[in-house]
Amino acid sequence: MEKMALGGKSALSLKPGFESPKKPGFFPSADSPFPFIEKMFGPRALLALKEMALAGIEPQKFIYAFLWKLKQKKMADAYLKGILAESEMRRDPKNSEEILEKFIFSIKV
């Protein structure tokens, strides 16, 4: 459900009649952060972060998809760090990209 809300495809969305509703403020399929998420768990996390920025995906929107992935991988410590980073990003939106970068490099994958 969370992945559908963030614009990713789920098993239900592949069946007729179960398409994800398009709501304002949700990711259009072209701006989905999910292709970048898998790259974040590899050795080139910084490159994936820069690609995401060039694709026009705002860090505030990206962090929710990243938190979803951490929860799916059962990485509780990283998930907690992500919640704290998300909170810091809301308090200081001008430095969101730097906060996100610092968070990504603080987790051990």
MODELLER restraints for C-alpha pairs under 7 A, 6 or more apart:
rsr = mdl.restraints
at = mdl.atoms
rsr.add(forms.Gaussian(group=physical.xy_distance, feature=features.Distance(at['CA:4:A'], at['CA:10:A']), mean=6.28, stdev=0.5))
rsr.add(forms.Gaussian(group=physical.xy_distance, feature=features.Distance(at['CA:4:A'], at['CA:20:A']), mean=6.20, stdev=0.5))
rsr.add(forms.Gaussian(group=physical.xy_distance, feature=features.Distance(at['CA:6:A'], at['CA:26:A']), mean=6.14, stdev=0.5))
rsr.add(forms.Gaussian(group=physical.xy_distance, feature=features.Distance(at['CA:6:A'], at['CA:27:A']), mean=6.07, stdev=0.5))
rsr.add(forms.Gaussian(group=physical.xy_distance, feature=features.Distance(at['CA:6:A'], at['CA:65:A']), mean=6.66, stdev=0.5))
rsr.add(forms.Gaussian(group=physical.xy_distance, feature=features.Distance(at['CA:7:A'], at['CA:26:A']), mean=6.55, stdev=0.5))
rsr.add(forms.Gaussian(group=physical.xy_distance, feature=features.Distance(at['CA:7:A'], at['CA:27:A']), mean=5.11, stdev=0.5))
rsr.add(forms.Gaussian(group=physical.xy_distance, feature=features.Distance(at['CA:7:A'], at['CA:28:A']), mean=6.44, stdev=0.5))
rsr.add(forms.Gaussian(group=physical.xy_distance, feature=features.Distance(at['CA:7:A'], at['CA:29:A']), mean=6.16, stdev=0.5))
rsr.add(forms.Gaussian(group=physical.xy_distance, feature=features.Distance(at['CA:7:A'], at['CA:32:A']), mean=5.97, stdev=0.5))
rsr.add(forms.Gaussian(group=physical.xy_distance, feature=features.Distance(at['CA:8:A'], at['CA:32:A']), mean=6.72, stdev=0.5))
rsr.add(forms.Gaussian(group=physical.xy_distance, feature=features.Distance(at['CA:8:A'], at['CA:34:A']), mean=6.65, stdev=0.5))
rsr.add(forms.Gaussian(group=physical.xy_distance, feature=features.Distance(at['CA:12:A'], at['CA:18:A']), mean=5.53, stdev=0.5))
rsr.add(forms.Gaussian(group=physical.xy_distance, feature=features.Distance(at['CA:13:A'], at['CA:19:A']), mean=4.51, stdev=0.5))
rsr.add(forms.Gaussian(group=physical.xy_distance, feature=features.Distance(at['CA:13:A'], at['CA:20:A']), mean=6.06, stdev=0.5))
rsr.add(forms.Gaussian(group=physical.xy_distance, feature=features.Distance(at['CA:31:A'], at['CA:57:A']), mean=6.52, stdev=0.5))
rsr.add(forms.Gaussian(group=physical.xy_distance, feature=features.Distance(at['CA:33:A'], at['CA:62:A']), mean=5.87, stdev=0.5))
rsr.add(forms.Gaussian(group=physical.xy_distance, feature=features.Distance(at['CA:33:A'], at['CA:65:A']), mean=6.76, stdev=0.5))
rsr.add(forms.Gaussian(group=physical.xy_distance, feature=features.Distance(at['CA:34:A'], at['CA:65:A']), mean=6.90, stdev=0.5))
rsr.add(forms.Gaussian(group=physical.xy_distance, feature=features.Distance(at['CA:36:A'], at['CA:48:A']), mean=5.87, stdev=0.5))
rsr.add(forms.Gaussian(group=physical.xy_distance, feature=features.Distance(at['CA:36:A'], at['CA:52:A']), mean=6.50, stdev=0.5))
rsr.add(forms.Gaussian(group=physical.xy_distance, feature=features.Distance(at['CA:37:A'], at['CA:66:A']), mean=6.16, stdev=0.5))
rsr.add(forms.Gaussian(group=physical.xy_distance, feature=features.Distance(at['CA:39:A'], at['CA:45:A']), mean=6.15, stdev=0.5))
rsr.add(forms.Gaussian(group=physical.xy_distance, feature=features.Distance(at['CA:39:A'], at['CA:48:A']), mean=5.87, stdev=0.5))
rsr.add(forms.Gaussian(group=physical.xy_distance, feature=features.Distance(at['CA:40:A'], at['CA:48:A']), mean=6.21, stdev=0.5))
rsr.add(forms.Gaussian(group=physical.xy_distance, feature=features.Distance(at['CA:41:A'], at['CA:109:A']), mean=6.15, stdev=0.5))
rsr.add(forms.Gaussian(group=physical.xy_distance, feature=features.Distance(at['CA:59:A'], at['CA:96:A']), mean=6.16, stdev=0.5))
rsr.add(forms.Gaussian(group=physical.xy_distance, feature=features.Distance(at['CA:59:A'], at['CA:97:A']), mean=5.84, stdev=0.5))
rsr.add(forms.Gaussian(group=physical.xy_distance, feature=features.Distance(at['CA:59:A'], at['CA:100:A']), mean=6.83, stdev=0.5))
rsr.add(forms.Gaussian(group=physical.xy_distance, feature=features.Distance(at['CA:60:A'], at['CA:89:A']), mean=6.94, stdev=0.5))
rsr.add(forms.Gaussian(group=physical.xy_distance, feature=features.Distance(at['CA:60:A'], at['CA:96:A']), mean=6.89, stdev=0.5))
rsr.add(forms.Gaussian(group=physical.xy_distance, feature=features.Distance(at['CA:63:A'], at['CA:86:A']), mean=6.75, stdev=0.5))
rsr.add(forms.Gaussian(group=physical.xy_distance, feature=features.Distance(at['CA:67:A'], at['CA:79:A']), mean=6.01, stdev=0.5))
rsr.add(forms.Gaussian(group=physical.xy_distance, feature=features.Distance(at['CA:67:A'], at['CA:82:A']), mean=6.27, stdev=0.5))
rsr.add(forms.Gaussian(group=physical.xy_distance, feature=features.Distance(at['CA:70:A'], at['CA:78:A']), mean=6.79, stdev=0.5))
rsr.add(forms.Gaussian(group=physical.xy_distance, feature=features.Distance(at['CA:70:A'], at['CA:79:A']), mean=5.64, stdev=0.5))
rsr.add(forms.Gaussian(group=physical.xy_distance, feature=features.Distance(at['CA:71:A'], at['CA:79:A']), mean=6.34, stdev=0.5))
rsr.add(forms.Gaussian(group=physical.xy_distance, feature=features.Distance(at['CA:78:A'], at['CA:107:A']), mean=5.62, stdev=0.5))
rsr.add(forms.Gaussian(group=physical.xy_distance, feature=features.Distance(at['CA:82:A'], at['CA:103:A']), mean=6.79, stdev=0.5))
rsr.add(forms.Gaussian(group=physical.xy_distance, feature=features.Distance(at['CA:85:A'], at['CA:99:A']), mean=6.51, stdev=0.5))
rsr.add(forms.Gaussian(group=physical.xy_distance, feature=features.Distance(at['CA:85:A'], at['CA:100:A']), mean=6.86, stdev=0.5))
rsr.add(forms.Gaussian(group=physical.xy_distance, feature=features.Distance(at['CA:85:A'], at['CA:103:A']), mean=6.45, stdev=0.5))
rsr.add(forms.Gaussian(group=physical.xy_distance, feature=features.Distance(at['CA:89:A'], at['CA:96:A']), mean=4.99, stdev=0.5))
rsr.add(forms.Gaussian(group=physical.xy_distance, feature=features.Distance(at['CA:89:A'], at['CA:99:A']), mean=6.63, stdev=0.5))
